[in-house]
Amino acid sequence: MRIAVFGAGAVGAYFGGRLAEAGADVAFVARGEHLRAIRAQGLRVTSGAGDFTLHPAHVSDDPASLGPVDAILVAVKTWQVAEAAAAMPPLLGENTFVVPLLNGVEAPAQLADALGSGRVLGGLCRIVAWIEGPGHVHHAGVEPWIGFGELAGGGGGTRAERLLAAFAPARGVTAEILPDVQAAMWRKFMFISAMSGVGAVTRAPIGVVRSRPETRRLLARAIEEVYRTAVASGVALPATAVEETLKFVDAMPPEATASMQRDVMEGRPSELEAQSGAVVRLAAGAGVDAPVHDFIHRSLLPLELRARGEVRFPATPLPAART
């Protein structure tokens, strides 16, 4: 089975790297300094589940040079989905299928619009990892897990089973076929949008956010807003979903931060629109109030626009005005 990983950041490099380490035929689509470092020194992953380096690694910034594959794991940022989809046709064979591993719940529909609904599965993953430096990804916490399944639900289907078989020999990864991948994606959305948004506003790691009564309540309310939106949208979530999400938060390493939070704090374009912005849009469409996510979205929007070059103001505080 030939697998392309579109986006060799922390998520794509880790899961694709584990597949390649186990002997799968994996090609990575990357760019910039990260691409150049992987070409020169290989892809290095450090992890409590075992370090490894892929050298040489099959990597390119030109999908046409990789040729058709059997499956594409999409691990770009959510705001890069349209650009990625437009570049994917050279990777598509007659039966190629695409599995997004992105935060949020809108990527499958975006990919289906661009590539055809029959090609797209639902997918998600859990991991705390980041790019330590060009060509180097560090996995810091949470047992790496990947789940996928047919968006229509039901059994795994042949293509999901083939992907599961590819992951079977990989160490440091638990893979699973999900009978209701839509519900699973919304459950992750409950967690990641709340952690990302509250973390970005407070600029505090999850250990601080969950331990202070004020911010813990803000986090819980953000989770509840996504839960109510999901249920109003017809997603089958159990009544215990909010409580279970908070338990997952409590089990995270105290120093953990979300990728959106790190992007906001470091002045980079972030997934604000696909997380808190998406909650606000989807909640409005479902007739649900989402005041916490609305506050988060409005509060962070100036920073997001600055990161994208659409507004200008100093990154450091202005001197106090004299009167």
FIDOSE-451593 format. One record per residue (C-alpha): residue in three letters; x negated, y negated, z. Coordinates in steps of 0.02 Angstrom, whole numbers, padded with zeros to 5 digits, always signed. Layout:
BEGIN
ALAXYZ...
REM end
This chain:
BEGIN
MET+00000+00000+00000ARG-00072-00169-00052ILE-00029-00311+00066ALA-00059-00497+00044VAL-00064-00611+00195PHE-00013-00784+00138GLY-00089-00899+00267ALA-00242-00838+00363GLY-00217-00942+00519ALA-00205-00867+00692VAL-00052-00759+00657GLY-00097-00704+00480ALA-00279-00670+00522TYR-00237-00568+00675PHE-00102-00454+00604GLY-00179-00444+00431GLY-00350-00415+00508ARG-00286-00271+00614LEU-00210-00192+00458ALA-00374-00209+00364GLU-00474-00145+00512ALA-00364+00012+00509GLY-00402+00040+00325ALA-00258-00047+00235ASP-00289-00139+00071VAL-00264-00319+00129ALA-00297-00482+00038PHE-00287-00652+00122VAL-00235-00818+00047ALA-00327-00957+00138ARG-00403-01126+00101GLY-00523-01260+00161GLU-00660-01233+00289HIS-00574-01077+00353LEU-00583-00998+00179ARG-00765-01046+00156ALA-00814-00976+00326ILE-00723-00811+00295ARG-00809-00793+00127ALA-00981-00828+00201GLN-00971-00741+00370GLY-00815-00633+00366LEU-00655-00648+00468ARG-00695-00638+00653VAL-00561-00598+00782THR-00594-00598+00969SER-00463-00514+01077GLY-00438-00421+01239ALA-00371-00281+01130GLY-00541-00267+01045ASP-00649-00384+00943PHE-00685-00354+00759THR-00757-00438+00605LEU-00702-00406+00426HIS-00855-00434+00317PRO-00834-00445+00174ALA-00651-00495+00182HIS-00542-00500+00026VAL-00492-00684+00027SER-00450-00817-00101ASP-00361-00983-00121ASP-00293-00925-00289PRO-00152-00796-00278ALA-00173-00758-00464SER-00345-00687-00428LEU-00270-00559-00309GLY-00141-00485-00426PRO+00027-00403-00382VAL+00046-00325-00210ASP+00175-00215-00125ALA+00212-00331+00021ILE+00177-00511+00069LEU+00165-00564+00251VAL+00200-00751+00257ALA+00108-00838+00399VAL+00099-01020+00347LYS+00173-01163+00447THR+00361-01184+00423TRP+00340-01348+00331GLN+00228-01260+00204VAL+00356-01127+00153ALA+00413-01213-00007GLU+00234-01239-00066ALA+00187-01060-00023ALA+00339-00987-00112ALA+00298-01086-00269ALA+00124-01008-00270MET+00181-00828-00241PRO+00239-00770-00416PRO+00067-00698-00464LEU+00080-00585-00311LEU+00250-00517-00359GLY+00272-00347-00438GLU+00438-00266-00479ASN+00465-00204-00301THR+00362-00328-00199PHE+00447-00381-00038VAL+00412-00530+00074VAL+00412-00536+00265PRO+00403-00708+00349LEU+00316-00713+00519LEU+00360-00894+00553ASN+00435-00986+00699GLY+00617-01035+00676VAL+00761-00951+00587GLU+00770-01040+00419ALA+00621-00966+00325PRO+00709-00810+00257ALA+00841-00917+00171GLN+00708-01035+00103LEU+00607-00891+00032ALA+00763-00807-00037ASP+00812-00966-00128ALA+00641-00973-00210LEU+00603-00789-00242GLY+00772-00702-00240SER+00868-00633-00092GLY+00829-00453-00137ARG+00644-00479-00102VAL+00655-00548+00075LEU+00660-00457+00241GLY+00677-00538+00410GLY+00524-00539+00521LEU+00446-00611+00677CYS+00298-00585+00791ARG+00238-00620+00967ILE+00060-00672+01005VAL-00037-00812+01087ALA-00184-00849+00973TRP-00270-00994+00888ILE-00411-01036+00767GLU-00564-01055+00878GLY-00665-01119+00731PRO-00679-01091+00543GLY-00669-00904+00511HIS-00640-00864+00695VAL-00471-00823+00774HIS-00451-00797+00961HIS-00308-00694+01035ALA-00283-00752+01214GLY-00124-00676+01281VAL+00040-00584+01255GLU+00030-00408+01186PRO+00033-00430+00996TRP+00199-00369+00926ILE+00277-00378+00753GLY+00455-00336+00705PHE+00544-00334+00538GLY+00700-00267+00454GLU+00829-00290+00319LEU+00925-00453+00338ALA+01090-00362+00308GLY+01053-00254+00460GLY+01076-00068+00477GLY+00937+00059+00450GLY+00758+00015+00417GLY+00758+00058+00231THR+00614+00129+00132ARG+00514-00031+00117ALA+00522-00072+00302GLU+00470+00107+00340ARG+00320+00090+00223LEU+00263-00066+00311LEU+00286+00017+00480ALA+00178+00162+00421ALA+00041+00039+00370PHE+00038-00031+00546ALA+00041+00140+00631PRO-00149+00165+00638ALA-00188-00016+00684ARG-00251-00046+00861GLY-00197-00197+00961VAL-00026-00208+00877THR+00146-00139+00915ALA+00257-00136+00760GLU+00443-00103+00756ILE+00587-00094+00632LEU+00733-00199+00697PRO+00913-00146+00661ASP+00971-00327+00690VAL+00825-00435+00639GLN+00934-00592+00635ALA+00972-00575+00821ALA+00788-00543+00858MET+00737-00698+00762TRP+00861-00804+00859ARG+00799-00732+01024LYS+00622-00786+00980PHE+00691-00955+00923MET+00767-00979+01096PHE+00596-00957+01173ILE+00479-01042+01051SER+00583-01197+01015ALA+00606-01230+01202MET+00425-01197+01248SER+00361-01298+01099GLY+00475-01446+01127VAL+00459-01462+01315GLY+00273-01426+01305ALA+00247-01560+01173VAL+00344-01691+01270THR+00258-01654+01437ARG+00089-01605+01361ALA+00076-01474+01498PRO+00040-01287+01484ILE+00180-01164+01518GLY+00118-01126+01695VAL+00149-01307+01745VAL+00312-01324+01649ARG+00390-01169+01728SER+00330-01207+01906ARG+00401-01382+01923PRO+00589-01382+01959GLU+00617-01534+01847THR+00532-01464+01693ARG+00592-01287+01723ARG+00771-01349+01718LEU+00734-01444+01557LEU+00661-01285+01483ALA+00812-01182+01537ARG+00933-01307+01462ALA+00837-01307+01298ILE+00849-01117+01293GLU+01035-01123+01332GLU+01067-01243+01187VAL+00991-01121+01062TYR+01088-00977+01139ARG+01254-01069+01122THR+01212-01117+00942ALA+01171-00937+00898VAL+01331-00868+00973ALA+01436-01003+00888SER+01350-00956+00724GLY+01403-00774+00741VAL+01237-00703+00799ALA+01255-00554+00916LEU+01157-00604+01071PRO+01190-00527+01242ALA+01251-00633+01387THR+01084-00599+01474ALA+00979-00676+01335VAL+00941-00840+01425GLU+00890-00752+01586GLU+00782-00629+01489THR+00698-00771+01394LEU+00652-00857+01557LYS+00579-00693+01623PHE+00471-00683+01467VAL+00414-00862+01498ASP+00369-00818+01677ALA+00260-00674+01618MET+00155-00782+01502PRO-00024-00833+01545PRO-00010-00999+01639GLU-00129-01087+01520ALA-00026-01041+01366THR+00033-01177+01246ALA+00134-01166+01086SER+00059-01203+00916MET+00182-01346+00886GLN+00132-01422+01052ARG-00054-01412+01008ASP-00022-01490+00837VAL+00074-01636+00914MET-00058-01664+01048GLU-00199-01661+00919GLY-00111-01776+00797ARG-00078-01648+00660PRO+00084-01619+00562SER+00189-01499+00664GLU+00342-01386+00654LEU+00452-01514+00741GLU+00584-01512+00604ALA+00592-01321+00600GLN+00608-01308+00788SER+00693-01447+00888GLY+00751-01530+00727ALA+00826-01366+00667VAL+00914-01339+00834VAL+00995-01510+00817ARG+01050-01477+00637LEU+01112-01300+00666ALA+01199-01347+00828ALA+01292-01488+00742GLY+01346-01369+00604ALA+01410-01246+00734GLY+01500-01379+00837VAL+01380-01365+00984ASP+01301-01505+01085ALA+01110-01499+01099PRO+01059-01654+01199VAL+00892-01587+01259HIS+00831-01542+01086ASP+00901-01704+01019PHE+00800-01799+01149ILE+00643-01698+01110HIS+00663-01723+00922ARG+00692-01910+00936SER+00548-01931+01060LEU+00420-01838+00954LEU+00475-01903+00785PRO+00363-02059+00787LEU+00211-01949+00821GLU+00263-01830+00682LEU+00284-01973+00558ARG+00114-02042+00607ALA+00032-01872+00582ARG+00108-01867+00406GLY+00049-02043+00365GLU+00225-02115+00355VAL+00204-02240+00497ARG+00051-02318+00576PHE+00015-02360+00757PRO-00136-02333+00870ALA-00166-02162+00945THR-00230-02243+01106PRO-00124-02356+01217LEU-00120-02539+01171PRO-00196-02662+01295ALA-00072-02736+01417ALA+00011-02894+01353ARG-00025-03054+01449THR+00117-03171+01490
REM end
